[in-house]
């Protein structure tokens, strides 16, 4: 998921009214009590020849994977709404929301002030721009935005329109606080900004990806890679514009969802690139992109967890 985000972010949930899609139509079988019994699966095991006969192995995992992704998005939305006054409906992707939110906190001080509201009053956020801060690439910079947009794959854009309140993250924040105190220089959560990929980094990055050692860095990169030719589950959706002959014998151009194998090229997040290697693929070359690695010593999500754990 991108949830090991291309821009590391906190997937945490405050007791805050937040918007999200209703999940009434999602099918959750078997019962929730058995979720913890479902182990991780090796997707490289399932091919075009055996996927149907092994459906009983991979289908429960696929269902939980989808539902867990939705749950993470809801929790992430709630936290970002309280921390930076935005949610995913203001952005195309979760990583762009993380960057946009951090960028806001880096450049502005926030406080809650009271204002008149009909016959009563309400608390609203007030934003004051900070002085003498080092400027960084933001999500609106054309170079950054290009690669963020190019890395968006199927299922990663969402608009949310329902709300609920919860305080169920209190216990989780207490656990996260202990983790943060024990590892102050950890990868999560941190604030990063992007910089252009350098051609001389190609050899090093390709080696790190193929050895699955690219983390703790994150990036969005234009890459050449190779898929196994018998793969059934592919980590990256293949939605391509192609020209084909229709039923009437005429040439037609359209978008098709199809399998990819052999040599491929795409703009992908570092998480997706690592998933390709994990599934048996190989990274050949990196052409261009952005790399996130500077911290700027501004960890708003870490501070948020500490504040929540005190309540």
C-alpha positions in Angstrom: 0.0 0.0 0.0 1.6 2.2 -0.7 0.7 1.9 2.9 4.2 1.3 3.5 4.0 4.7 2.0 6.2 6.2 -0.6 6.1 9.1 1.8 6.2 7.5 5.2 3.1 8.4 7.2 1.3 7.6 10.4 -1.7 5.3 10.1 -3.2 6.3 13.4 -6.8 7.0 14.4 -8.0 9.8 16.7 -11.6 10.1 18.1 -12.6 12.5 15.3 -15.5 12.8 12.9 -14.2 11.7 9.6 -15.6 10.9 6.1 -15.3 7.5 4.5 -17.2 5.1 2.2 -19.8 2.8 3.7 -18.7 -0.8 4.0 -22.1 -2.5 4.3 -21.7 -4.3 1.0 -18.3 -5.8 1.7 -18.5 -9.5 2.3 -16.6 -10.7 5.4 -16.5 -14.5 5.4 -15.4 -16.4 7.6 -16.1 -14.8 11.0 -13.9 -12.0 12.2 -12.6 -14.1 15.1 -10.6 -16.3 12.6 -8.8 -13.4 10.9 -5.6 -13.8 13.0 -5.4 -17.5 11.9 -4.9 -16.6 8.2 -1.2 -16.6 7.4 0.6 -14.6 4.7 0.7 -16.3 1.3 3.5 -16.5 -1.3 1.8 -15.0 -4.4 4.5 -16.4 -6.6 3.1 -19.9 -5.9 -0.1 -19.2 -7.8 0.1 -19.4 -11.6 -2.3 -19.4 -14.5 -2.2 -23.2 -14.3 -3.1 -23.7 -10.7 -5.0 -20.6 -9.4 -8.4 -22.1 -9.7 -7.6 -25.4 -7.9 -5.9 -23.4 -5.1 -8.6 -20.8 -4.8 -9.3 -22.1 -1.2 -5.8 -21.0 -0.2 -5.5 -17.5 -1.7 -9.2 -16.2 -1.7 -9.5 -15.8 2.1 -6.2 -13.9 2.2 -7.3 -11.7 -0.7 -10.5 -10.8 1.0 -8.7 -9.8 4.3 -6.1 -7.9 2.4 -8.8 -5.7 0.7 -10.7 -5.2 4.0 -7.5 -4.4 6.0 -6.5 -1.8 3.3 -9.8 -0.1 3.7 -9.5 -0.1 7.5 -6.0 1.4 7.3 -7.3 4.2 5.0 -10.1 5.1 7.4 -7.7 5.3 10.4 -5.2 7.3 8.3 -7.9 9.7 7.2 -9.0 10.3 10.8 -5.5 11.1 12.0 -4.7 13.4 9.1 -7.9 15.3 9.6 -7.0 16.1 13.2 -3.3 16.7 12.6 -3.4 18.8 9.4 -7.1 19.6 8.9 -7.2 17.6 5.6 -8.2 14.1 4.5 -7.9 11.9 1.4 -10.8 13.6 -0.3 -8.5 16.7 -0.6 -5.8 14.7 -2.4 -5.3 12.0 -5.0 -3.2 9.6 -2.9 -2.3 8.9 0.7 1.3 9.7 0.0 0.4 13.1 -1.4 -1.7 13.8 1.6 1.2 12.9 3.9 3.5 15.3 2.0 0.9 18.0 1.8 0.1 17.7 5.5 3.8 17.7 6.6 4.5 20.6 4.2 1.7 22.6 5.9 3.0 21.8 9.4 6.5 22.7 8.3 5.5 26.2 7.1 2.6 27.1 9.4 1.8 27.4 13.1 -1.7 26.3 14.0 -3.9 27.1 16.9 -7.6 26.7 17.7 -9.6 29.9 18.2 -13.2 30.6 19.1 -15.5 32.2 16.6 -19.2 33.0 16.5 -21.4 30.3 15.0 -25.1 31.2 14.7 -26.3 31.7 18.2 -23.3 30.0 19.8 -19.6 29.7 19.2 -17.3 27.1 17.8 -13.5 26.3 17.7 -11.8 26.7 14.3 -8.2 26.4 13.2 -6.1 29.5 12.6 -3.0 29.3 10.5 0.0 31.6 10.8 2.9 31.3 8.3 6.3 30.7 10.0 9.2 33.0 9.2 12.8 32.0 8.1 12.1 28.3 7.3 14.0 26.5 4.6 11.9 26.0 1.5 11.4 22.5 0.2 9.8 20.7 -2.8 6.1 20.5 -2.1 3.4 18.3 -3.6 2.5 21.1 -5.9 5.9 21.3 -7.5 5.5 20.2 -11.2 8.3 17.6 -11.0 7.0 16.1 -7.8 3.4 16.1 -9.0 4.3 14.4 -12.3 5.8 11.4 -10.6 3.1 11.1 -7.9 0.4 11.1 -10.6 2.3 8.6 -12.8 2.6 6.2 -9.8 -1.1 6.1 -9.1 -2.4 2.6 -9.9 -5.9 1.0 -9.7 -7.7 1.3 -6.4 -5.6 4.1 -5.0 -7.9 7.0 -5.5 -10.8 7.5 -3.2 -13.4 10.0 -2.1 -15.1 9.7 1.3 -18.6 10.8 2.2 -19.7 9.2 5.5 -18.7 9.8 9.1 -18.4 8.2 12.5 -16.7 8.8 15.9 -14.4 6.5 17.7 -11.8 6.4 20.6 -10.5 2.9 19.8 -7.0 4.2 19.0 -6.2 5.2 22.6 -4.8 1.8 23.5 -2.9 1.6 20.1 -1.3 5.1 20.7 -0.1 3.9 24.1 1.6 0.9 22.4 3.1 3.1 19.6 4.4 5.5 22.3 6.5 2.7 23.9 7.8 1.8 20.4 8.8 5.3 19.6 10.5 5.9 22.9 12.6 2.7 22.4 13.7 3.6 18.9 14.0 7.4 18.5 15.7 7.2 15.1 13.2 4.7 13.6 11.8 4.9 10.1 8.2 5.5 11.4 6.9 8.1 11.6 9.2 10.7 10.0 8.9 13.8 7.8 10.6 13.7 4.4 10.9 15.8 1.2 11.7 14.8 -2.3 14.7 15.4 -4.5 15.5 14.3 -8.1 16.9 10.9 -8.7 20.6 11.1 -9.8 21.7 8.9 -12.8 24.8 7.9 -10.9 22.6 6.2 -8.3 21.2 3.7 -10.8 23.6 0.9 -10.1 23.3 1.2 -6.3 19.5 1.4 -6.3 19.0 -1.5 -8.7 21.3 -3.7 -6.5 19.4 -2.6 -3.3 16.0 -3.3 -4.9 17.0 -6.7 -6.3 18.3 -7.7 -2.8 15.2 -6.2 -1.2 17.3 -3.8 0.9 16.1 -0.4 -0.4 14.4 0.6 2.8 14.7 2.8 4.8 14.6 5.1 1.8 11.4 5.7 -0.2 11.0 6.9 -3.8 8.8 7.1 -6.9 10.8 6.0 -9.9 10.5 5.2 -13.6 11.9 1.7 -14.0 12.6 -1.1 -16.4 11.8 -4.5 -14.9 11.1 -8.1 -15.7 8.1 -10.1 -14.6 8.1 -14.0 -14.3 6.2 -15.3 -17.4 4.0 -17.7 -15.5 2.7 -15.3 -12.8 -1.0 -15.3 -11.9 -1.1 -12.7 -9.1 0.7 -9.5 -10.2 1.5 -6.9 -7.6 0.9 -4.0 -10.0 -2.3 -3.5 -12.0 -1.7 -3.5 -15.7 -4.0 -1.0 -17.3 -2.6 0.0 -20.7 -3.7 2.0 -23.7 -3.4 -0.3 -26.7 -4.6 -0.5 -30.3 -6.6 -3.6 -31.2 -9.0 -5.0 -33.8 -12.6 -5.0 -32.7 -15.4 -7.5 -33.7 -16.2 -5.5 -36.8 -12.6 -5.7 -38.0 -11.8 -2.1 -37.4 -8.8 -0.7 -35.5 -9.7 0.7 -32.1 -7.7 2.4 -29.3 -8.7 1.9 -25.8 -7.7 1.0 -22.2 -7.4 -2.7 -21.4 -6.6 -4.5 -18.1 -4.3 -7.4 -18.9 -1.4 -9.5 -17.6 2.1 -8.3 -18.0 5.1 -10.6 -18.3 8.6 -10.4 -19.5 10.1 -7.0 -20.0 8.0 -4.0 -18.7 8.4 -0.4 -17.8 6.4 1.9 -15.5 6.5 4.7 -12.9 6.2 3.0 -9.5 6.7 3.6 -5.8 9.6 1.9 -4.1 7.0 -0.2 -2.3 5.6 -1.5 -5.6 9.1 -2.1 -6.9 10.0 -4.2 -3.9 6.8 -6.2 -4.3 7.8 -7.0 -7.9 11.1 -8.5 -6.7 9.3 -10.3 -3.8 7.1 -12.0 -6.4 10.0 -13.2 -8.4 10.6 -10.3 -10.7 13.9 -8.4 -11.4 14.7 -4.7 -11.7 16.8 -3.9 -14.7 17.3 -0.1 -14.8 16.1 3.1 -13.2 15.6 6.0 -15.6 14.3 8.9 -13.6 12.2 9.8 -10.5 12.2 11.4 -7.0 13.8 10.1 -3.8 12.5 11.0 -0.3 15.2 11.0 2.3 15.6 14.3 4.1 14.1 14.5 7.6 14.2 18.3 8.4 13.8 17.3 12.1 10.0 18.0 11.9 8.2 14.8 13.0 4.5 15.9 13.5 3.1 12.4 13.5 5.5 11.3 16.3 4.4 14.3 18.4 0.8 13.4 17.7 1.2 9.9 19.1 2.9 11.2 22.2 0.1 13.7 22.7 -2.6 11.1 22.2 -1.0 8.7 24.7 -1.3 11.3 27.5 -5.1 11.5 27.2 
